[in-house]
Amino acid sequence: MDTVADTEISEAAWLATQQRNLARLKVTAVVAALSIPAVSLSAMVVSEQFVSGHHSYLMAGAIQLIISVPIVVLLFRFVRSDQDRANRLVGSLTSHLSRAVEVAESQARRRELQADRQEFETRLANALDMAEGEPEVIDVIERSFATILPAAPVELLLADNSHAHLTRMASSAAGAPGCGVDSPDHCPAARRAQVQRFDDSDDLDACPKLRGRAEGAVSAVCVPVSIMGRTVGVIHSTGEAGTQVAEDTVLDLGTLSKLGGARIGLLRVMAETQLQAATDSLTGLLNRRSFETQVARARRESPVVAVAMADLDHFKTLNDTYGHETGDRALRLFAKVLAGSVRSQDLVCRQGGEEFVVALMGCGADTARGVLDAVRTRLEAAITVAGLPAFTVSFGLVQGDDREDLPELIERADAALFEAKRAGRDRVVVHDAAGIVVGAASPAGRGLSAQRAVDATPAVRAVPGGDRAAG
């Protein structure tokens, strides 16, 4: 603004000077027009008083010359002074105009850079908003590196769930700078929650993690990444020693850090909320509603399924004798053993209390019985390692196809579980579609034949929901 005001003042002075110059030229012309005849006449009068003849003309010319020279000199200086003043004003005006052009160009450049940053921020926000999971967010961040620092090595380091270790999640096509920091607490940028710039890794106050690199001394810029208000990572870039990253580039990295961290934080909160809504808070297994939904989805691909109901034997006695904390530990331990004994495509649910349901997808009853026997064996070993009071589990197992829905299969498995309890617990009892015991495994012989199981337990139609109050 000052430069513009100075320019306006200079222009006004220039116009005033031009007007004065014009006035002086008019005065000079008038003076010259009047002085020439007067000087000539005066010279003739004076010369005739002293000489006559042609000598009078010579003397008149000399007198005219003597008088005219000072007048011309005075008139020249009179006009020249205004011209000099006009030249100085022209120079000042030119200087002001040059500065005004520089300021205008600088402001235009700033506006252009600001517009570029706003466009980058808008496009980045749109890309992150369309990212449906952390891998897609990381991909957006990685592609953004090529836009912000296309020729420099850049990497994103993020802490794991424990917030104790940093892991490289993304790197630029130019190669990763390979920061050796292993924890947010050991990173100056993450610890201070401020952008850190280092012109030369050999400087006294440079980050120690920059020293001793194979490529020698480097410069670096480190931008912290925050998720839900907590600094959990850093965007790290290096260059040749003495190289300074442009301020606009640092601002773009800050925008990437802010928006990327916010999106990752939101996705993690959403995932945690969905996990809490879909799982049992004590054991981490699927809850009943989520189990039913996922089983229905899985059966579209594989209608054959083996469904087993599990119940911890004498669990009420365990709770009453050793307390609810021990009971909760027993539930968590069994859930861990059960989930760890089945395949990734199989589904495990805590039905309620000490009851659990397992759906082994595409699996027949014979194979499923072997899996459940292995669970009982592993549970016994896990109880010993955990130092818990001894307890056992009973299973009721059925096989179904696309003609039965899940509630019907669970009802038949519950009836088989009732038979397992009635037969002495700590065993697997298999029912056929008619509710008849067709196979069992007991503590004494994990894998009894169907006939021996029938001999040990009468083949009757079990009543679902029978009395298992004793566990």
N, C-alpha and C positions, 0 to 999 in steps of 0.2 A: 504493500500500500504506500509506503514512503517513497519508493522509487516512482510510482505512478504520479504522486503529488509533485515530486521534484520535476518530473517530465512536464506536467501541466504548467508549473511555474516557469520553466525554461522556455516553453513555447510562447507564453505570454510575453516574456522578456524579449524573445526573438521578434515577435510582431511589433513590440514597442520600438525596438532598435531599427527595424525596417522603416517604420514610419518616421523616426527621427532622421534616418539617413536620407529619406526622400525629401524631407523638409530642408535639410542642409544643402542637398544638391540644388534645390530651387533657389535658396539664398545665394549659394555660390554662383549659380548661373546669372542671377540678377546683378550681384556684385561685379562679376566679370564683365557683364554687358555694360554696366555703367562706368566701371573704372577704365576700360580701354579708351573710350573717346575722351574721358576727362584727362587721362594721362597724356594722351597724344596732343590734345589742345594745350595743356600746361607746358609740355615739352616744346612746342612750337613757339609759344609766347616767350618762354625763357630764352630760347636760342636766338630769337630775333632781336632781343635786347642786347645781346653780346656780339653777335656776328651777323653777316649778311651774305646773300648769295647762296651758292650751293653749300657753303660751310654750315649754314644754319640748319640745313636738313640733316647733316651728319651729327651735329650737336644735339638736335631734337631726338634723333634715334637713340643716341647714347643716353640722354636723360630719360627717355621712355624706357629703355632697358633697365636703367638703374632703379627706376621707381617700380617697374612691373615685376622684377624678380622677387623682391620681398613679398609683394602681394600674392604672387603665384605660390610662393613657398608657404605663406600663411594659409591660403586657401587649400593647398594640398594637405597640410597637416590637419586642417580643420576637417576635411573629408576623411583623411586616413584614420584619425582617431575613432570615428564612428565605425569605420570598416574593421578596424582591429577589435573593437568591442563586439561587433557582429560576428567576427571569426571566433572570438572566445566563446560567445554564446552558442555558436554552431557546434564547436567542440564539446562544450558542456552538454548540449542537447543530444549530440551523438552518443556521448558516454552514458547519459541517463537512459537513452533508448536502448543501448546495448545491454545495460543492466536490467532494464525492464523485460527485454527479450529473454535474457538468461533466467530471470525469475519466472516468467511465464512458461518457459520450457521446463524448468524444474517442477513447477506446480503441475504442469500437464503430465510430466513423467510420474510424479507421485500419484496423481489421480489414475493414471493408467495402471500402475503397479497395484494400487488399492483395488481397482476394478478386477484385475487379474486374480488377486487374492480372494476377493469376494466370489468370483466365478469358481475358483478352485474349491473354496469352502462349500459352496452350494453343490457342486458336482460330487465332492467327497461325501457330504451329508446324504445325498441321494443314494450313492453307492452303498454306504454303510447301512442305510435304512432298508435297502433291499437284501442285505446279507442276513440269512436266516440262522446262521450258526457261527461259532468262533472260527472254524476253518475258512469260511467265506470272508469274515472280517479280516483275518490275517492275509488272505489273498488280496483284498482291496488295499491294505496297508503296503504290501509288497509292491503292488503296481504303482502306488503313489510315490514310492521311492524313485522310480524311473522318471516321474514328472518333476519332482522337487530337486533331486540331485542325480541327474542321469549318468554322470561320468564318475561319481564318487562311490566308494563302498559304504553301504549303510546297513544296519541291522537293528532288529527289534528284540530286546531281551525282556521276558516276562517271568514273574515268580510263579512257582507252582502253588497248589492249594495250601501248602503249609506256610507260604510266603517266606520260606527260608532259602530257597535256591532259585537262581535265575537260569532260564532256558532260552536258547536262541529260537525264536518262533518264526522270524522272517528275515530275509536278506535280499539285497539288491543284485541285479544282474552283473554289476561291476565287481561283485565279490564281497564277502563279509569282512569287516575290519577285524573281527576276532578278538573282542574285548574279553579279558580273562577274569572279570569280576564274577563272583559266584553267588552273591547275595545282595538284596537291596540295601542292607545295612552297610555293605562294603563299597557301595557306589556313591561318590560325592554328590552326583546330580540327584539320585533317588533319596539319599539321606537328607539333603538340604531342600529338596523339592524345588530346585531352581535350575535354570539352564546354565550349563558350565561350558566355557570356551577355553581351549588351551592352544596357544599359538605354536608352542614348541614343547615336545615331551621332555626335552632336556632342561627346560626352565625349572627353577627351584620350586615353584608352586604348582607344577603340573601334576596331574593325577598319576600316582605310582603305577597304575595298571597300564599306562601308555609306554612305560620304559621297557627296554630290553626286547624290542620287537625285531623280527628278522629283517624288515625293510628299513630299519634305522629310525631316526627321529621323525616324528609325525606331528601334525596338528590334529585337533579333534573338537567336535561339538557334541554335547550330550544333553538330550532333552528328556526330563522325567515323564513317566506315564503314570497317571493316577486312575484308579478304579474305585468308585464310590468314596472318594475323598481320601483314599490311602494310596501312597506311591508304591507301586508294585513292579515297576519296570523302567526301562530307559530306551530311547532311540539314540543310537551311537553311530557317528560317522567320523572318518579320518581322511586326512589329505596330506600333502607335502608340508614339511615343517615351514612355518612362516605364512602359510596360507590362511586367510581370514574368510570365513563364510559370510556372504552378504546378509545384511539384516533382514531383508525380505525372505530369504531362504530359511533363516532361523524362525521367522514368524510362521512360515508355511509348515515347518516341522512341528512347531507348537500347536498349530491348528490340527495337524494329523494326530498328534499325541492326545489332544483334548477330545476330539470327536471319536477317535478309535477307542480310547479308554472308556469313554461314556457308553459306546455301543457294546463293548465286551462286558462291561459291568451290568448293563441292562439285560443282556442275554444270559448272564450267569444268574442274575436274580430270577429271571423267568424260568430258567432250567431248575433252579433250586425250588421254586414255588411249585412247578409241575411235579418235581420229584416228591416233594412233601405231600402233594395231593394224591399221588399215585402209590405211595409206599406206606408201610407200617412204621410208625415212629420208633418203636422199640427194636425191631429186628432188621429194618431196612428192606424187607421183602415186599412184594406187591400186596396192596390191600385187595379186598374182595372185588370192588367195582373195577379196578384196573385189571385185575386178573381175568375177570369175565370178558372184558373188552379185548384184551390181547389174545386170549384163547380163541374167541370167535374169529378174530382176524387171521390167526395162524391156521385154523381149521379150513379156511378157504383154500389153502395150498395143500394141506395134509389132513384129510378128514379123520384118518385113523389116529386114535390117541389112547394112551393108557392114563387113567386118572386114579390117584391114590389119596386117601385121607390118612393123616398121621395124627396121633395123639400121644403126648408124653404120659407114661404110666405113673399113677399115684402122684400126680403133680401137686394136688392139694396138700397131701401129706408133706411133700418136700417144702412147699411154701410155709405151712404151719410150723414145721420143725426148724427150718433154717432161716426163715424170713423171706420177705418179698424181694429183697435185693438179690439173694441167692437164686430165687425163682426166676428173676429177670435175666440173670447171668446164664441160667440153664436154657432159657428160651433163645437167647442170642446165640449161644454156642450151638444148639441144635440147628437153628436157622442157617448158621454159617456152614456147618457140616453138610446139611441138606443141599443148599445152593451150590456148594463146591463139588458135589458128587454127581450133578446132572450136567447135560450139555447146554451150550449157550442158547439153543433154540427152545429148550424146555422152560417151563414157567412154574414158579414157586410162589405160594401165597400163604399168608397167615390168615386163617379163616376167622380166628377169634380165640381169646384165651390161650390154651395150650394146643389148639387144633391147627393143622396145616393142610394145604391141598397142593398136590403136585400134578402137573399135566406134562407127560412125556410125549412129545409130538412125533407122529409116525412110528410109534413104538408099540409092539405087542405085549401081552401080559407076561409071557415068559421072560422076555428081556427085561421088562420093567421090574419084575420080581428080583432078578439078579442085582439090579441097581439099588433097590431098597434094602436088600440084604447087606450090600456093601456099606450103605449108610449106617446101618445098625452096628456093623463092625467098626467103622471109623469113629462113630460116636463114642463107643466104649473107650477107644484110645484117646480121643480128644478130652473126655471127662477126666481121665487120669492126668493128662498134661496140665489141664486147667485147674486141677485141685478142687473140683466140685464134688459134692456128694453123688454117689452112683445113682443113676436113673436110666430107664429104658424107654423105648418107644414102640408103639404098635401101629401097623399099617393095614388098611383095607384097600384092595386093588381091584379095578375093573378095566375092561377094554371096551372101547366104543368106536362107532363109525358115524357116518353122516346121518344115520337114521335117528340118533339120540342127541338131544341138546345137552349143554353142560349141566344144568340143574338136575336132569335125570341121571347123568353119570355120577355126579356128586352124591346123589341120594343112594345109588347102588353102592358106591364106595363106602359111604357111611354105614350101610348095613354090613358090609364086609368087615369094617373096623369093629363093629359091635361083636361080630363073631371072634375076631382076634382077641378082644378083651375077655370075652366069655371063655375062650380056650386057654387063658392063662397069661395073656399079654406077652410083650417082647417077641413079636412074631409078625409075619406077613401073611394075610389071608386073601385069597383071590376068589372072587365070585364071577360066575358066568352071567349071561344076560337074564337068566331066569332067577337069579339070586341064590344059586346053589354053590357051595364051596367046592372049588375044583383044584385047589392047590394051596399049600401053606408052607411056611418055614418057621421053625421054632428055635429057641435057644440051644436045645440039645443037638439039633441037626439042621443047621441053616441050609435048607434045600430038601426038605422031606418030599417024598413022592406024593402025588395027588391022593393015592389010595390011603397012605398012612395018615395024611392030614384029615381025610374024611373019617378014618377010624378014630382019630383022636378027638375030632369035633363032629358031632352029628350034623348031617347035611339037612339043614332046615332053612326055610325061608325066614330071613331075619326081618325084624320089624324096624324100619328106619327110625332113628331118634330114640332107640331103646335106652335103658338105664345104664349110663356110663358115669354116674355121679362119683363113683369111687375112683375113677381115672383108670 
